[in-house]
């Protein structure tokens, strides 16, 4: 597949995503059936560099601004949410390269098809001479079925069994990196939505991790790359990206409802396009979606300007992103629900563009980036000036 000419980072990645949308939409049923991205889609994503949007330029990545990353995911999500979710997940995971030694980062990410995935934070690793050993199993590894590297977030146990602590008194969390071939995969992802992400589980047994393959991810004191992009933690970037995925799903679902309303006639009932109740509902729902998109993208743009100016996000800006990501996902759910109900019985058939998107958006809403406790964290920040959590811990 020929790559569209890129006149800038923005037009390059976003236009490539738009160009791939017909292929992704064509493969969506097979992605759903097999519960993982098809080889055609993975090959096209790799060929067009979409997994490398947040990878450092020093390793051949785009190191793109967050808004570009978000627009790219939004376009993919309009075609298939599972594909967008995998690209978003693996792209953010690749930010780990900014914390690895340069030679290790090149070893892991040099080739176009080098992709890394990881699961939820859990378990300990044992410090040994030259590195660490670990025996553990991790869950929720979105994109793991196309990855050739895996990561895992762990706490360190010293040789005497005590827990390694940071200077601020919290446990040290490291992200270990190892070849996917070192792990045993478990096919467990039988779910109602985002079925194609292959968010499976994996385990290792007595695996040795060299010291330089264990990064202090999201610890800015350990950053090797100094670009402004890496002033954002991976947890925060997940929020920006998955909010954009939700917006893409909502846009595609509402567009499908609008298209249906223009065409659908029922015996004895006013045509949908001439029904004032439908007209009003579409107007209000369109406003809700546009408002959510404008809010989320403007929040990301303001954060980027702060990064360009200072190299770091302030606590207030981090809180703003957390609030924006959570609220945007919730608004996207409401848009999809409205469009689904507007479609009536048409929406329940798998052959129509509603049923899968309805399930996908509700799976997105169950993910950690949209949990209601984020509102509490931001409210506490507003009322007491306390810092919001940088991410989940073990």
N, C-alpha and C positions, 0 to 999 in steps of 0.2 A: 504494500500500500504506500503510495506516495505521500510524503509529509507536506502539508500546506506550508507555503513560505511564511516565515515569521518576521515581521518588521520590528517587533519588540517582544519582550518577555510576555506581556499581557496578550497581545494578539496571537502570539505563537501558541501558548498553552490553551487558551480559551478557544481559539479557532480550531486547533487540533481536536479538542473535545467535541466541538460542534460537528466536525467532519466525521468523527467516529460514531456519533449518535445513531445514525441509521443502522450500522452494523450491530451496535449494542442492543438496540430495540429488536432487531431481527433475531438475536440470540437469546433474548430475555426468557422465552419459554423454556429453552433448553437449560439455561442457568438455573431457573426455578426447579426444573425436574431433577437435575443432577446435584443440586445444592452446592454448586461451585461455579466459578467463571469458566466459560468454555475456552479451549485452546485458541480459537480464532480471536476471541476478545483479549485474552492475555497477551498474545503475540502483537496485536495491534496497539495495545496500551504500552508495551515495552518499546516497540518500534518508534512510537511517537513521543517517548520519554515522559509519559504522564506520571510514572511512579517516582520521578526524580525532581519533582517541582520544588521540594524543600531541602534537597540534598545540597551540600556546599558546592560552590563553583569549583573549588580546588579539586573535587573528585568528579567533575563533569556534570554537576547538577545545575539547576536553574537558580536556586536560592531566591525564589520569587517572593514578592510581597504577599502578605496574607490575602488581600483582596483578589489577587490573581488566582491564588490557590482556591479560594472560595468560589469564584466565578467558574473555574474549571469543573469543580465538583458539582455545582449547580447544574451545569449543562449535561454532565453525565447522568445525574440523578433524574433528569427529565426523561431519559431513555430507560434507565434501570437503577433502582436504589441500591441493590446489592453490589453492582459494579462500582458505583460511586463510593459506597462505604468501604470497599476493599482498597480502592485507590487512596481514599482519604486516610485510612488507617495505616497503610504501608508507607505513605508519604511522610506522615508525622513520625512514624517509627524511625525513618531514615535520618531524622534530625539527630539521632544518637551519634552519627558520624562526627558531629561537631565536638563531641566529648571524648572520642577515642583518639589514641595516638595516630598520627598521620599514616604510618605504614599499615596499621591495623584497619583504619578506615578505608584505605585503598584496597586492601585485601578483601574486605567484606563487600564493598560497593563499586569497585572499578568497572565491572562489566555491565552492559545495558540491562541484562536480565538478572542482575543481582537485586533481590527483593528480600526484605526482612519483615517478619511478623512477630508479635508477642502476645502473651495472655495476661490475665489479671495478676496484680501484685499478690504474692504469697510465698511462704517458705523461707528457709535459711540456707546459707552456704557455709561450709567449714573452711576456714583459712588453713592452708598447708604451705610448705615451702614452695615458692614460685607461683602461687596462685590459690585456687580454691577447688574443693570437690563438692558435688551436689547430687543428691538423689531426690527427685520431686516430680510432681505433676502439676501442670497449669491448665486453666480453662480459658475460654472466650478469646481464642486466637484468630480474630478475623483476618482473612487473607492468607492464612497459613498454607492453604493448598497450592498456592502459586509461589510460595517463598522457598528460597534455598538457604536462608539463614533464619534462625529463631533467636529471640531474646527472652529474658525473664528478669523480673524485679525481685530482689531478695535482700534479706538482712544478713549481716556477716557475724558469724560466731568465731571468736578467737580460738587458738589452739587449746586453751584451758577451758573452753566452753562458755566463757562470758560473752555477752553481746557487745559488739563494737559500737561505740557511741560517738556522735558528732559533738563539736564544741558547744553547741546550744543545748546539749542534753538529750537529744532525740536519737533514735537508732539510725545508724548509717544504712542507707538503701543504695544498692548498686544494681546496675543493669548488666547482666552477663550476656554474652553473644557467642553463639556456637552454630556449627553447620546443622541444617535441618536433618541431614542424614544421621546425626548422632541421637536423634530422638525417635521415640515410638509415637505414632499418631493414633488418635482415637476418633472414630466417626460418630459423633454424638449430636450433631447439629440438626435435630429434627424439630422444627419450630414453625410458628404461624407466619412470621414475617422476616424479611431480610434472609430468606432461605438460602439464597445463592452465595452468601458470604463465606460459607465453609468455616464458620467460627467454631472450630473443633478444639479438642484438648490434646496435649502432648506431654510426654514424660521422658526423663533421663535417669539413668542408673549409674551411680558412682562416676559421674563425668568430671574430668579434670578441666578447669577453666584457667588458662594462663592469666596472670595478673593484669596484663594489658588488654585483655578481652573482657574486663569488668569495669564498666564506666560509672562515674559519678554523674549520671544523667540528671539534668535540671538543677545541678549545683553549679552556679555561675562561676565559682572560683576554679572549677575544673575545665572550663571552656577552652578549647584550642582555637576554634574559629571565632573571629571577632566581628563578623558582619552583624548588622542590626537585627536580622531575622532571629538570631539566636539569643536575643534578649527576651524572647517569649518561651515559656516552658512548654513542653509537649502537652501537658494537661490542658493548658489554655488554648493551644492550637487545635486540639481535638474539638473543643467547644466551638471555635470559629468554623472549622470544617464541617462538623456534623450539623450545625445550624444551617449551613449552606445546602447540605444534602436534603434536609427537611424542606427547605424552600423550593428546591428543584422538584421534589415529589409533589408538593402542594401546587406548584405552578402547572405541572403536567396534568394533575387531576382536575383542577379548576378549568383548564383549557378544554379538557375532554367533556366536562359538563356543559361548557358554553357551546361547544360544537354540537353536542346532543340536543341542547335546547333549540338550536337553530333548525333542527331537522325533525324533531319528534312530534308526532301528532297522535292523540288518543281519541277513540270514538266518543263523541259526546262531551269532550273536554276541549277548552280553548288551547290552541297550539302553544307549546311552551314559550316560544319567542314572543308571543303576543299576550302572555299572562303577566299581569302587573305584579303579582306576588313573586313570580320567578325573576322578573326584571329587577325588582328591588333587592331580592336576595343576592343576585349576581353582583349588583352594584356594591352592596355592603361588603360582600366577601372579597371582591376585587380590592376594595379599599383596605381591608384587613391585611391581605397578603402584601400589597404594595407598602403599607406602613411597616410591617414586620421586616420586609427586605431592606427598606431604606434605613431602618434603625440598626439592623445587624451590620450592614455594610458600612454605614457611617461610623459605627463604633470601631470597626476594624481599621478604617482609614485614619481615624483619630489616634488609635493606638500606634499605627505605623509612623505617623508624624512624630509622636513622642519618642519612638525608638530611634528615628533618624536624628532627633535633636539630642537625646540623652543616652541612648544605648540600652536603656532599661525601661520597663514599665513601672509606673508608680502603683502604689496599692489601690488608689482610686481607679486607675485605668484597668487594673486586673479585675476589680469588682465590677466595673462597667461591662467588661467582656463576659464575665460569668452571668450577669443579669441578662445581657442581650442574648447570649446563646440559649439559655434556659427558656426565656420568654418566647423567643423566635420559634423554637421547636414546638412549644405549646400552641402558639398561634397557627403554625402549619398544620397541626393535628386538627384544629377547629375548621380550618379551610377544607381539608380533605373530608372530614365528616360531613360538612355542609354539602360539598359536591357529590359525595356518595349518596346521601339521602335525596338530593335533588334529582339524581338519575333514576330513582325508583327501582323497579324490578330489573331494569337493564343492568344495574350495577352488580347483581349477584352472579352473572355469568362470567366464567373465566375468559371467554372470548372477547370481552369488553375491557377497556382500560381503566377499570375502577377497583375491582376486587383485590388484585395484588397490591396496588398502591395503598389501599385501605389497610391491609395487613402490614405492609412495610412501614407506614408512618406510625402505626401503633407499636411496632417493635422498636422503632427509633425512640419513641417516648418512654420506653422502659429502660433505656440505657442510662448510664450514670451521668451523662452530660445534661440530662433533662430532669434530674431529680428535684423535688420540691424544696429540699433542704438548702438549695442554693439561694432561694429567696431569703431564708433565715440568715444565711451567711452575709448576704449583702445588706439586709436590714440591720444586722448587728454592726456592720461596718459603718453604716450611716449614723446609727445612734451612739455608738461608743468609740468609733475610730479604730476598731480592732482590725487586724489583718485577716483576710479570708484565707482558708486553707489553700495551699499550692497544689494539692491533689490528694488522692486517697493514699493511705499508708497501711502497712500490714496490721 
